[in-house]
């Protein structure tokens, strides 16, 4: 029996365990991509691409470098230009316990949301027994002080028992970007067996480092592919959303993440919708940012701030027509976003097809493009 978990926004229940049960499925370990495609003898854009057409979920199979075959000259492809930090650091408690500290979200007043993890069977697992006021040692005489447990539900008081996320203040001897470049390393989970250079965790169009984990839906793009898309008339529009740490163990909803949607991107989205073009988000981060700045009339506005928006079927989407994304873990809250865009039946069809055709999951895996049929655009 899968336990019931409730996700709330503004005190209202949006998604619960039973709702996610229908998005549960067995994921064979051999379908978890444990290394970059380059290590498998492939170029970035040679990963596979599954295309799902709405509303019926009809699927086509291709290679990512042929993405332009599925887009039109009046489509707008919205990308997230956030770069990936070396967000993991070695940390030591006062009693000598060695931990791994993950930077997640940079908050106002120079505070951070951080995650504590501990070595476990060749990987790491959440560490949940830290205390408020505790200080951990970092490399080169750095330190981090845990101020209070972090909670995404502001209607409840933080509880330090069992928490893995903390609001913290950092003290390091050099600017943080230099410090992380020298001492940090990319966050990786158990399915990634080896350490890979930071360059493997960057998209080719990253402009501003700030994501704890790679906005991985855009990893397969190459400069050549982007040039081909632009030559075909596809419009590329950038925005920024700095991703926080994932929760593979707890399937928690996303929490505050910083975003910035430029005026030019909001205008491109609105012009596409007015002319019958499709707005295709590259990654769930782009959906979250665009839907945060979209009003109830389906108009996107420029904006900047921290978003707590959770995209679920009850809320719907207002400006996003299609989505390019990776393949997500069973019962992941990202699947609720995909269901919002595609519908449950089409999503079930797509994931059954991905399993049957042995697509690869996670940030180094294959990609999934969800589009309305051209006649329905």
C-alpha positions in Angstrom: 0.0 0.0 0.0 1.4 3.4 -1.0 1.1 6.0 1.8 -1.1 9.0 1.3 0.7 12.3 0.9 -1.1 15.6 0.7 0.3 18.6 -1.2 -1.2 22.0 -0.3 -1.0 25.5 -1.7 -2.6 28.3 0.2 -4.0 25.9 2.7 -5.9 24.0 0.0 -5.2 20.4 -0.8 -4.1 20.0 -4.4 -2.7 16.5 -4.8 -2.7 13.5 -2.6 -1.2 10.0 -2.6 -4.1 8.2 -4.3 -3.9 10.8 -7.1 -0.3 9.8 -7.6 -1.0 6.1 -7.4 -2.2 6.2 -11.0 1.1 7.6 -12.0 3.0 4.8 -10.3 4.9 2.2 -12.3 7.9 -0.1 -11.9 11.1 1.5 -13.3 13.8 -1.1 -14.1 17.2 -0.2 -12.8 18.7 -0.7 -16.2 16.6 2.1 -17.6 18.1 4.7 -15.2 20.8 6.5 -17.2 23.9 6.4 -14.9 26.3 8.2 -17.2 26.2 11.0 -19.8 25.4 10.0 -23.4 29.0 11.1 -24.3 30.2 8.2 -22.2 28.0 5.9 -24.2 29.6 7.1 -27.5 26.8 9.5 -28.4 26.8 13.2 -29.0 24.5 15.3 -26.8 21.8 15.5 -29.4 21.9 11.8 -30.3 19.7 10.8 -27.3 16.3 9.4 -28.3 13.1 11.6 -28.5 9.6 10.3 -28.0 6.9 12.6 -29.3 3.4 12.4 -27.8 0.6 14.1 -29.7 -2.5 15.3 -27.9 -5.2 14.7 -27.1 -5.0 10.9 -27.9 -1.4 10.4 -26.9 -0.3 9.0 -30.2 3.5 8.5 -30.0 6.3 8.8 -32.6 10.0 7.9 -32.0 12.9 9.8 -33.3 16.3 11.2 -32.3 16.7 14.5 -30.5 18.7 16.1 -33.3 15.6 15.8 -35.5 13.6 18.0 -33.1 12.9 20.5 -35.9 10.8 18.0 -37.8 8.2 18.3 -35.0 8.2 22.1 -34.7 6.7 24.8 -36.8 7.9 28.2 -37.9 5.4 29.9 -35.7 6.3 28.0 -32.5 8.1 29.6 -29.6 10.6 27.4 -27.7 11.1 28.8 -24.2 14.4 27.9 -22.6 15.8 28.2 -19.0 19.3 29.8 -19.1 20.1 29.0 -15.5 23.6 27.4 -15.1 24.3 24.6 -12.7 26.4 25.2 -9.5 28.9 22.9 -8.0 26.2 22.7 -5.3 27.6 19.9 -3.1 30.3 20.3 -0.4 31.9 18.1 2.2 30.8 19.1 5.7 31.7 17.9 9.2 29.5 18.1 12.3 31.0 19.0 15.7 31.1 15.3 16.7 33.2 14.5 13.6 30.3 13.0 11.5 31.0 13.5 7.8 28.1 14.8 5.7 27.4 16.2 2.3 25.9 19.7 2.2 23.7 20.6 -0.8 23.0 24.2 -1.6 19.5 24.6 -2.9 17.9 28.1 -3.0 19.5 31.5 -2.3 17.0 33.5 -0.3 16.9 37.2 0.6 19.2 38.5 3.3 21.9 36.2 2.0 20.3 33.1 3.5 20.2 29.7 1.9 18.0 26.7 1.9 20.4 23.7 2.3 20.0 20.0 2.4 22.0 17.6 4.6 22.9 14.1 3.4 25.0 11.3 4.7 27.1 8.6 3.0 24.9 5.5 2.3 25.8 2.4 0.3 28.1 4.3 -2.2 25.7 7.2 -2.5 24.0 9.5 0.0 20.7 9.6 1.9 18.9 12.4 3.7 20.4 13.2 7.1 17.5 14.2 9.5 19.0 14.6 13.0 20.7 18.0 12.9 19.8 20.7 15.4 18.9 24.4 15.2 21.9 26.5 15.9 24.3 23.8 14.9 27.5 24.9 13.0 29.1 22.6 10.4 32.7 22.9 9.2 33.3 23.3 5.5 36.6 23.2 3.5 39.2 26.0 3.9 37.9 27.2 7.3 34.4 27.8 6.0 31.2 27.1 8.0 27.5 26.9 7.8 25.1 27.6 10.6 21.7 25.9 10.6 19.2 28.6 11.7 15.8 26.8 11.5 14.2 23.9 9.7 12.7 24.9 6.4 9.0 24.3 5.6 7.3 25.1 2.4 3.9 25.2 4.2 4.0 28.5 6.0 0.7 27.7 7.8 2.6 25.2 10.0 5.5 25.8 12.4 8.9 24.3 11.4 9.8 21.0 13.1 13.4 20.0 13.4 12.6 16.4 13.9 13.1 14.4 10.7 13.9 17.5 8.5 16.4 17.4 5.7 16.1 21.0 4.7 17.4 24.0 6.7 17.5 27.8 6.4 21.2 28.5 6.9 23.8 31.3 6.9 27.1 30.7 5.2 30.6 31.9 6.0 33.3 31.2 3.4 36.7 32.9 2.8 36.2 33.8 -0.8 33.2 34.8 -3.1 30.8 31.8 -3.2 31.2 31.1 -6.9 35.0 30.9 -6.6 34.6 28.8 -3.4 32.3 26.3 -5.0 34.4 26.1 -8.1 37.4 25.2 -6.0 35.7 22.9 -3.3 32.3 22.0 -4.6 31.1 19.3 -7.0 27.8 18.6 -8.9 25.0 16.9 -6.9 24.5 13.3 -8.0 22.3 10.5 -6.9 22.7 6.7 -6.5 21.9 5.9 -10.2 25.0 8.1 -11.3 27.8 5.8 -10.3 30.8 7.9 -11.3 31.8 11.5 -10.8 31.6 13.7 -13.9 33.1 17.1 -14.6 30.8 20.2 -14.0 30.7 20.8 -17.8 28.6 17.6 -18.2 25.9 19.3 -16.0 25.6 22.5 -18.1 23.4 23.4 -21.0 25.1 25.1 -23.9 23.0 28.2 -23.4 23.5 28.7 -19.7 24.2 32.4 -18.8 23.8 32.7 -15.1 24.9 30.1 -12.6 22.4 29.4 -9.8 20.7 26.0 -10.1 21.4 23.3 -7.6 20.6 20.7 -10.2 20.8 20.9 -13.9 17.7 22.1 -15.9 18.2 18.9 -17.7 15.5 19.0 -20.4 17.8 21.4 -22.3 21.0 19.4 -22.0 20.7 17.7 -25.4 20.7 21.0 -27.3 23.8 21.9 -29.3 24.7 25.2 -30.9 24.2 23.6 -34.3 20.7 22.4 -33.5 19.7 25.7 -32.1 20.9 27.4 -35.3 18.9 25.0 -37.4 15.7 25.7 -35.4 16.1 29.4 -35.8 16.8 29.0 -39.5 13.4 27.1 -39.7 11.7 30.0 -38.1 11.3 28.6 -34.6 11.7 31.5 -32.1 13.9 30.9 -29.1 12.9 32.8 -26.0 14.9 32.8 -22.7 13.9 33.0 -19.1 15.6 32.1 -15.8 14.6 29.8 -13.0 17.2 28.6 -10.5 16.3 25.0 -9.6 16.5 23.7 -6.0 17.4 20.2 -4.9 15.1 17.4 -5.9 13.5 15.0 -3.4 13.8 11.5 -4.9 13.1 9.9 -1.6 10.1 12.0 -0.4 8.4 13.1 -3.6 7.9 16.5 -2.0 6.3 19.3 -4.1 8.8 22.0 -5.3 9.4 24.9 -2.9 10.4 28.5 -3.5 12.6 29.0 -6.5 13.9 32.3 -8.0 12.7 33.2 -11.5 13.0 36.0 -13.9 10.8 36.3 -17.1 12.1 39.2 -19.4 9.7 41.5 -21.2 10.9 40.2 -24.6 10.0 36.6 -23.6 6.5 37.5 -22.3 5.9 39.4 -25.5 7.1 36.4 -27.6 4.7 34.1 -25.8 1.8 36.4 -26.2 2.5 37.0 -29.9 2.7 33.3 -30.5 -0.6 32.7 -28.8 -2.3 35.5 -30.7 -1.0 34.2 -34.1 -1.9 30.5 -33.5 1.6 29.4 -32.7 2.5 27.0 -30.0 4.4 27.8 -26.8 6.7 24.9 -26.1 8.4 24.9 -22.7 11.9 23.3 -22.4 11.6 21.7 -19.0 9.2 21.7 -16.1 11.2 24.7 -14.7 10.1 26.8 -17.7 6.4 25.7 -17.2 6.6 26.8 -13.6 8.1 30.2 -14.4 5.7 31.0 -17.3 2.6 29.9 -15.4 3.7 32.0 -12.5 3.6 35.2 -14.6 0.4 34.2 -16.6 -2.9 35.8 -15.7 -6.3 34.2 -15.8 -6.8 35.5 -19.3 -3.8 33.6 -20.7 -1.6 36.6 -21.0 2.1 36.3 -19.9 3.7 39.3 -18.1 7.3 40.0 -17.3 8.2 39.3 -13.7 10.8 38.4 -11.2 10.7 36.9 -7.7 10.3 33.5 -5.9 7.6 31.2 -7.0 5.8 28.6 -4.9 3.4 27.6 -7.7 2.5 23.9 -8.0 1.1 22.9 -11.4 -1.6 20.3 -11.0 -4.7 19.4 -13.0 -7.0 21.3 -10.7 -5.1 24.5 -11.5 -4.5 23.9 -15.2 -2.1 25.7 -17.5 -2.7 29.1 -19.0 0.0 29.8 -21.6 2.0 26.6 -22.2 0.9 24.4 -25.1 3.7 21.8 -25.2 6.6 20.5 -23.2 10.0 19.0 -23.8 11.1 17.1 -20.7 12.9 14.1 -19.5 11.3 11.0 -18.1 10.3 11.3 -14.5 10.4 9.0 -11.5 7.3 7.0 -10.5 4.9 9.1 -8.4 7.0 12.2 -8.9 5.2 15.5 -8.5 6.6 16.5 -12.0 4.2 13.8 -13.4 1.3 15.9 -12.0 2.5 18.8 -14.1 2.7 16.5 -17.2 -0.8 15.2 -16.5 -2.0 18.8 -16.4 -0.6 19.4 -19.9 -1.2 16.0 -21.5 -4.1 14.5 -19.6 -3.8 11.2 -17.6 -4.7 8.8 -20.3 -2.2 10.3 -22.8 0.5 10.3 -20.1 -0.1 6.7 -19.2 0.1 5.8 -22.9 3.4 7.7 -23.3 5.1 6.1 -20.2 3.9 2.6 -21.2 5.5 3.2 -24.6 8.7 4.6 -23.1 9.0 1.5 -20.9 8.3 -0.8 -23.8 10.8 0.9 -26.0 13.4 1.0 -23.2 13.9 4.8 -23.1 16.4 6.0 -20.5 15.4 8.0 -17.4 16.9 11.0 -15.5 19.1 13.9 -16.4 21.4 11.9 -18.7 18.6 10.0 -20.4 16.2 10.4 -23.3 13.6 13.1 -23.9 9.9 13.4 -24.3 8.1 16.0 -26.4 4.4 16.6 -25.7 2.6 18.6 -28.4 -1.0 19.3 -29.5 -1.7 17.9 -33.0 -1.1 20.6 -35.6 -4.8 20.6 -36.5 -5.6 21.3 -32.8 -3.2 24.2 -32.4 
